[in-house]
Amino acid sequence: MTASIMTSVTEQSLTSVFQDLTLLLGIPLALAGAFCMSLGAQYQHSGVEKVKRNVGGRASSGLNLSHLLALATRPSWLAGTLLLGLAVICQLGAISVAPLMVVQPLGVVALLLTTMLNARASGIQPTKRSWIAIAACVGGIAVFVALAAQHATKRAVTNEDVLLILAILLAVTIILLSVWILLRRRLAALFYVSAAGILYGFVATLAKVLIDRLQEGRVDEFLALCGGSLVVAAALGGYFVQSAYSSGPPDLVVAGLTVVDPLVAVVLAMAVLGELSGVPLWTLVIFVGAGSLAIWGVIALARHHPVVARDSEQPTTAESGADAHTGRG
């Protein structure tokens, strides 16, 4: 009897140890992905800026086919794409061994790295308001990570769960495309960043579902549906990201992605995947508060980023110069 109890305790201890080890492996993989993401964002932004200068066009209208074809010949953009590919590999590795709610928000580290890289590349230092906004993004997501690590659980994803995720994705995609088509010439970087973050949140969730099903050996039509939807969402999100680079600085783009993406993934994990079943009410209240703080940070950064402020003043300055030249008051 005693030997049986000791054996059971030993097995439970070993299981706990291995679970902790896999969690510890997922976290550095997510951080490595964040590092690759920050470098990739900087390189891709540089490539988009060069193409925008050479090809022309309104930044708020998004990229057209000429822009996309020109990007394929830019070494900086291709290098950025390679780095972002490595970031995706690291992220997939992370979510394959750790809960989505734990590793997904760690991408916010890329925001700090991208801010420093962009400041050095552009020669424009972040203002006090920018740092406050960045602190709100990082702080809000940090609370998500802390709570998720304590309360995240894992359960099998049913076919009904998959259909619900895909139905929500379809509705969201229709709404985003409708807004883009109707208001394309008036959209700012914040829309493109938010749209990409929303879609990438679904991509991360679908990737988690795919990995879990493959590990369980569940190869069926639902796996194919997840795979096809993931590709479409990733492609559309990628277009929105490149359009965001054409109308905003890379750290603003990364801020939106690293806040909106995990928020969407967390909401889906809570509402559909059941990774936060049985969580007390006070924890949910903190989740809402932290998410609101992070979203406020992105909006504030979009308003007060020094590059955005500079670019918004340039048309006014140009118009003032034109008025003075023509004698208009």
Backbone hydrogen bonds, N-H to C=O, Kabsch-Sander energy under -0.5 kcal/mol:
donor,donor_aa,acceptor,acceptor_aa,energy
5,I,1,M,-2.2
6,M,2,T,-2.6
7,T,3,A,-2.4
8,S,4,S,-2.4
9,V,5,I,-2.5
10,T,6,M,-2.5
11,E,7,T,-2.5
12,Q,8,S,-2.3
13,S,9,V,-2.4
14,L,10,T,-2.6
15,T,11,E,-2.4
16,S,12,Q,-2.2
17,V,13,S,-2.5
18,F,14,L,-2.6
19,Q,15,T,-2.2
20,D,16,S,-2.3
21,L,17,V,-2.3
22,T,18,F,-2.3
23,L,19,Q,-1.9
24,L,20,D,-2.4
25,L,21,L,-1.8
26,G,22,T,-2.1
27,I,23,L,-1.8
29,L,25,L,-1.5
30,A,26,G,-2.1
31,L,27,I,-2.2
32,A,28,P,-2.5
33,G,29,L,-2.1
34,A,30,A,-1.8
35,F,31,L,-2.0
36,C,32,A,-2.2
37,M,33,G,-2.2
38,S,34,A,-2.2
39,L,35,F,-1.9
40,G,36,C,-2.7
41,A,37,M,-2.6
42,Q,38,S,-1.7
43,Y,39,L,-2.3
44,Q,40,G,-2.8
45,H,41,A,-2.5
46,S,42,Q,-1.9
47,G,43,Y,-2.1
48,V,44,Q,-2.6
49,E,45,H,-2.5
50,K,46,S,-1.9
51,V,47,G,-2.2
52,K,48,V,-2.6
53,R,49,E,-2.0
54,N,50,K,-2.0
55,V,51,V,-3.1
56,G,51,V,-0.5
56,G,52,K,-1.8
61,S,58,R,-0.7
62,G,59,A,-1.3
68,L,64,N,-2.1
69,L,65,L,-2.5
70,A,66,S,-2.1
71,L,67,H,-2.2
72,A,68,L,-1.1
73,T,70,A,-1.5
74,R,71,L,-1.6
78,L,74,R,-2.3
79,A,75,P,-2.5
80,G,76,S,-2.2
81,T,77,W,-2.3
82,L,78,L,-2.2
83,L,79,A,-2.2
84,L,80,G,-2.4
85,G,81,T,-2.0
86,L,82,L,-2.0
87,A,83,L,-2.0
88,V,84,L,-2.1
89,I,85,G,-2.1
90,C,86,L,-2.5
91,Q,87,A,-2.3
92,L,88,V,-2.8
93,G,89,I,-2.4
94,A,90,C,-2.1
95,I,91,Q,-2.6
96,S,92,L,-1.1
97,V,93,G,-0.6
97,V,94,A,-1.1
98,A,94,A,-1.3
102,V,99,P,-1.3
103,V,99,P,-1.7
104,Q,100,L,-2.2
106,L,103,V,-0.9
107,G,104,Q,-1.4
108,V,105,P,-1.8
109,V,106,L,-1.8
110,A,107,G,-1.8
111,L,108,V,-1.2
112,L,108,V,-0.9
113,L,109,V,-1.8
114,T,110,A,-2.8
115,T,111,L,-2.2
116,M,112,L,-1.8
117,L,113,L,-2.4
118,N,114,T,-3.0
119,A,115,T,-2.0
120,R,116,M,-1.8
121,A,117,L,-2.4
122,S,118,N,-2.9
123,G,119,A,-1.5
125,Q,123,G,-0.6
131,W,127,T,-2.3
132,I,128,K,-2.1
133,A,129,R,-2.2
134,I,130,S,-2.6
135,A,131,W,-2.7
136,A,132,I,-2.0
137,C,133,A,-2.1
138,V,134,I,-2.8
139,G,135,A,-3.0
140,G,136,A,-2.4
141,I,137,C,-2.1
142,A,138,V,-2.4
143,V,139,G,-1.8
144,F,140,G,-1.3
145,V,141,I,-2.2
146,A,142,A,-2.4
147,L,143,V,-2.4
148,A,144,F,-2.9
149,A,145,V,-2.5
150,Q,146,A,-0.9
151,H,147,L,-2.1
152,A,148,A,-2.7
153,T,275,E,-2.1
158,T,156,A,-0.5
162,V,158,T,-1.8
163,L,159,N,-2.3
164,L,160,E,-2.1
165,I,161,D,-2.4
166,L,162,V,-2.4
167,A,163,L,-2.2
168,I,164,L,-2.3
169,L,165,I,-2.4
170,L,166,L,-2.3
171,A,167,A,-2.1
172,V,168,I,-2.6
173,T,169,L,-2.6
174,I,170,L,-2.2
175,I,171,A,-2.0
176,L,172,V,-2.6
177,L,173,T,-2.5
178,S,174,I,-2.1
179,V,175,I,-2.3
180,W,176,L,-2.4
181,I,177,L,-2.5
182,L,178,S,-2.4
183,L,179,V,-2.5
184,R,180,W,-0.6
186,R,183,L,-1.9
187,L,183,L,-0.6
187,L,184,R,-0.9
191,F,188,A,-0.9
192,Y,188,A,-1.3
193,V,189,A,-2.8
194,S,190,L,-2.4
195,A,191,F,-3.0
196,A,192,Y,-2.3
197,G,193,V,-2.5
198,I,194,S,-2.5
199,L,195,A,-2.2
200,Y,196,A,-2.8
201,G,197,G,-1.7
202,F,198,I,-1.4
203,V,199,L,-2.1
204,A,200,Y,-2.6
205,T,201,G,-1.8
206,L,202,F,-3.0
207,A,203,V,-2.5
208,K,204,A,-2.1
209,V,205,T,-2.2
210,L,206,L,-2.8
211,I,207,A,-2.7
212,D,208,K,-2.4
213,R,209,V,-2.4
214,L,210,L,-2.5
215,Q,211,I,-2.4
216,E,212,D,-1.6
217,G,213,R,-0.5
217,G,214,L,-0.8
218,R,213,R,-2.9
219,V,217,G,-1.2
220,D,218,R,-0.7
224,A,220,D,-1.4
225,L,221,E,-2.2
226,C,222,F,-2.3
227,G,223,L,-2.3
228,G,224,A,-2.6
229,S,225,L,-2.4
230,L,226,C,-2.4
231,V,227,G,-2.0
232,V,228,G,-2.1
233,A,229,S,-2.7
234,A,230,L,-2.6
235,A,231,V,-2.3
236,L,232,V,-2.5
237,G,233,A,-2.5
238,G,234,A,-2.3
239,Y,235,A,-1.8
240,F,236,L,-2.1
241,V,237,G,-2.1
242,Q,238,G,-2.2
243,S,239,Y,-2.2
244,A,240,F,-2.0
245,Y,241,V,-2.1
246,S,242,Q,-1.2
247,S,243,S,-0.6
247,S,244,A,-1.0
248,G,244,A,-0.9
253,V,249,P,-1.7
254,V,250,P,-2.8
255,A,251,D,-2.1
256,G,252,L,-2.3
257,L,253,V,-2.4
258,T,254,V,-2.9
259,V,255,A,-0.9
260,V,256,G,-2.7
261,D,256,G,-0.6
261,D,257,L,-1.4
263,L,259,V,-1.8
264,V,260,V,-2.5
265,A,261,D,-2.4
266,V,262,P,-3.0
267,V,263,L,-2.4
268,L,264,V,-2.4
269,A,265,A,-2.4
270,M,266,V,-2.5
271,A,267,V,-3.2
272,V,268,L,-2.6
273,L,268,L,-1.9
275,E,269,A,-2.6
277,S,274,G,-1.0
279,V,276,L,-1.3
283,T,280,P,-0.6
284,L,280,P,-1.4
285,V,281,L,-2.2
286,I,282,W,-1.9
287,F,283,T,-2.3
288,V,284,L,-2.4
289,G,285,V,-2.4
290,A,286,I,-3.0
291,G,287,F,-2.6
292,S,288,V,-2.4
293,L,289,G,-2.1
294,A,290,A,-2.3
295,I,291,G,-2.4
296,W,292,S,-2.5
297,G,293,L,-1.9
298,V,294,A,-1.7
299,I,295,I,-2.3
300,A,296,W,-2.9
301,L,297,G,-2.3
302,A,298,V,-2.2
303,R,299,I,-1.3
304,H,300,A,-2.6
305,H,301,L,-1.6
309,A,305,H,-2.7
310,R,306,P,-2.2
311,D,307,V,-2.5
312,S,308,V,-2.3
313,E,309,A,-1.2
314,Q,310,R,-1.2
316,T,312,S,-0.6
317,T,313,E,-2.6
318,A,314,Q,-2.7
319,E,315,P,-2.6
320,S,316,T,-2.3
321,G,317,T,-2.3
322,A,318,A,-2.2
323,D,319,E,-2.6
324,A,320,S,-2.4
325,H,321,G,-2.0
326,T,322,A,-1.9
327,G,323,D,-0.9
328,R,323,D,-1.9
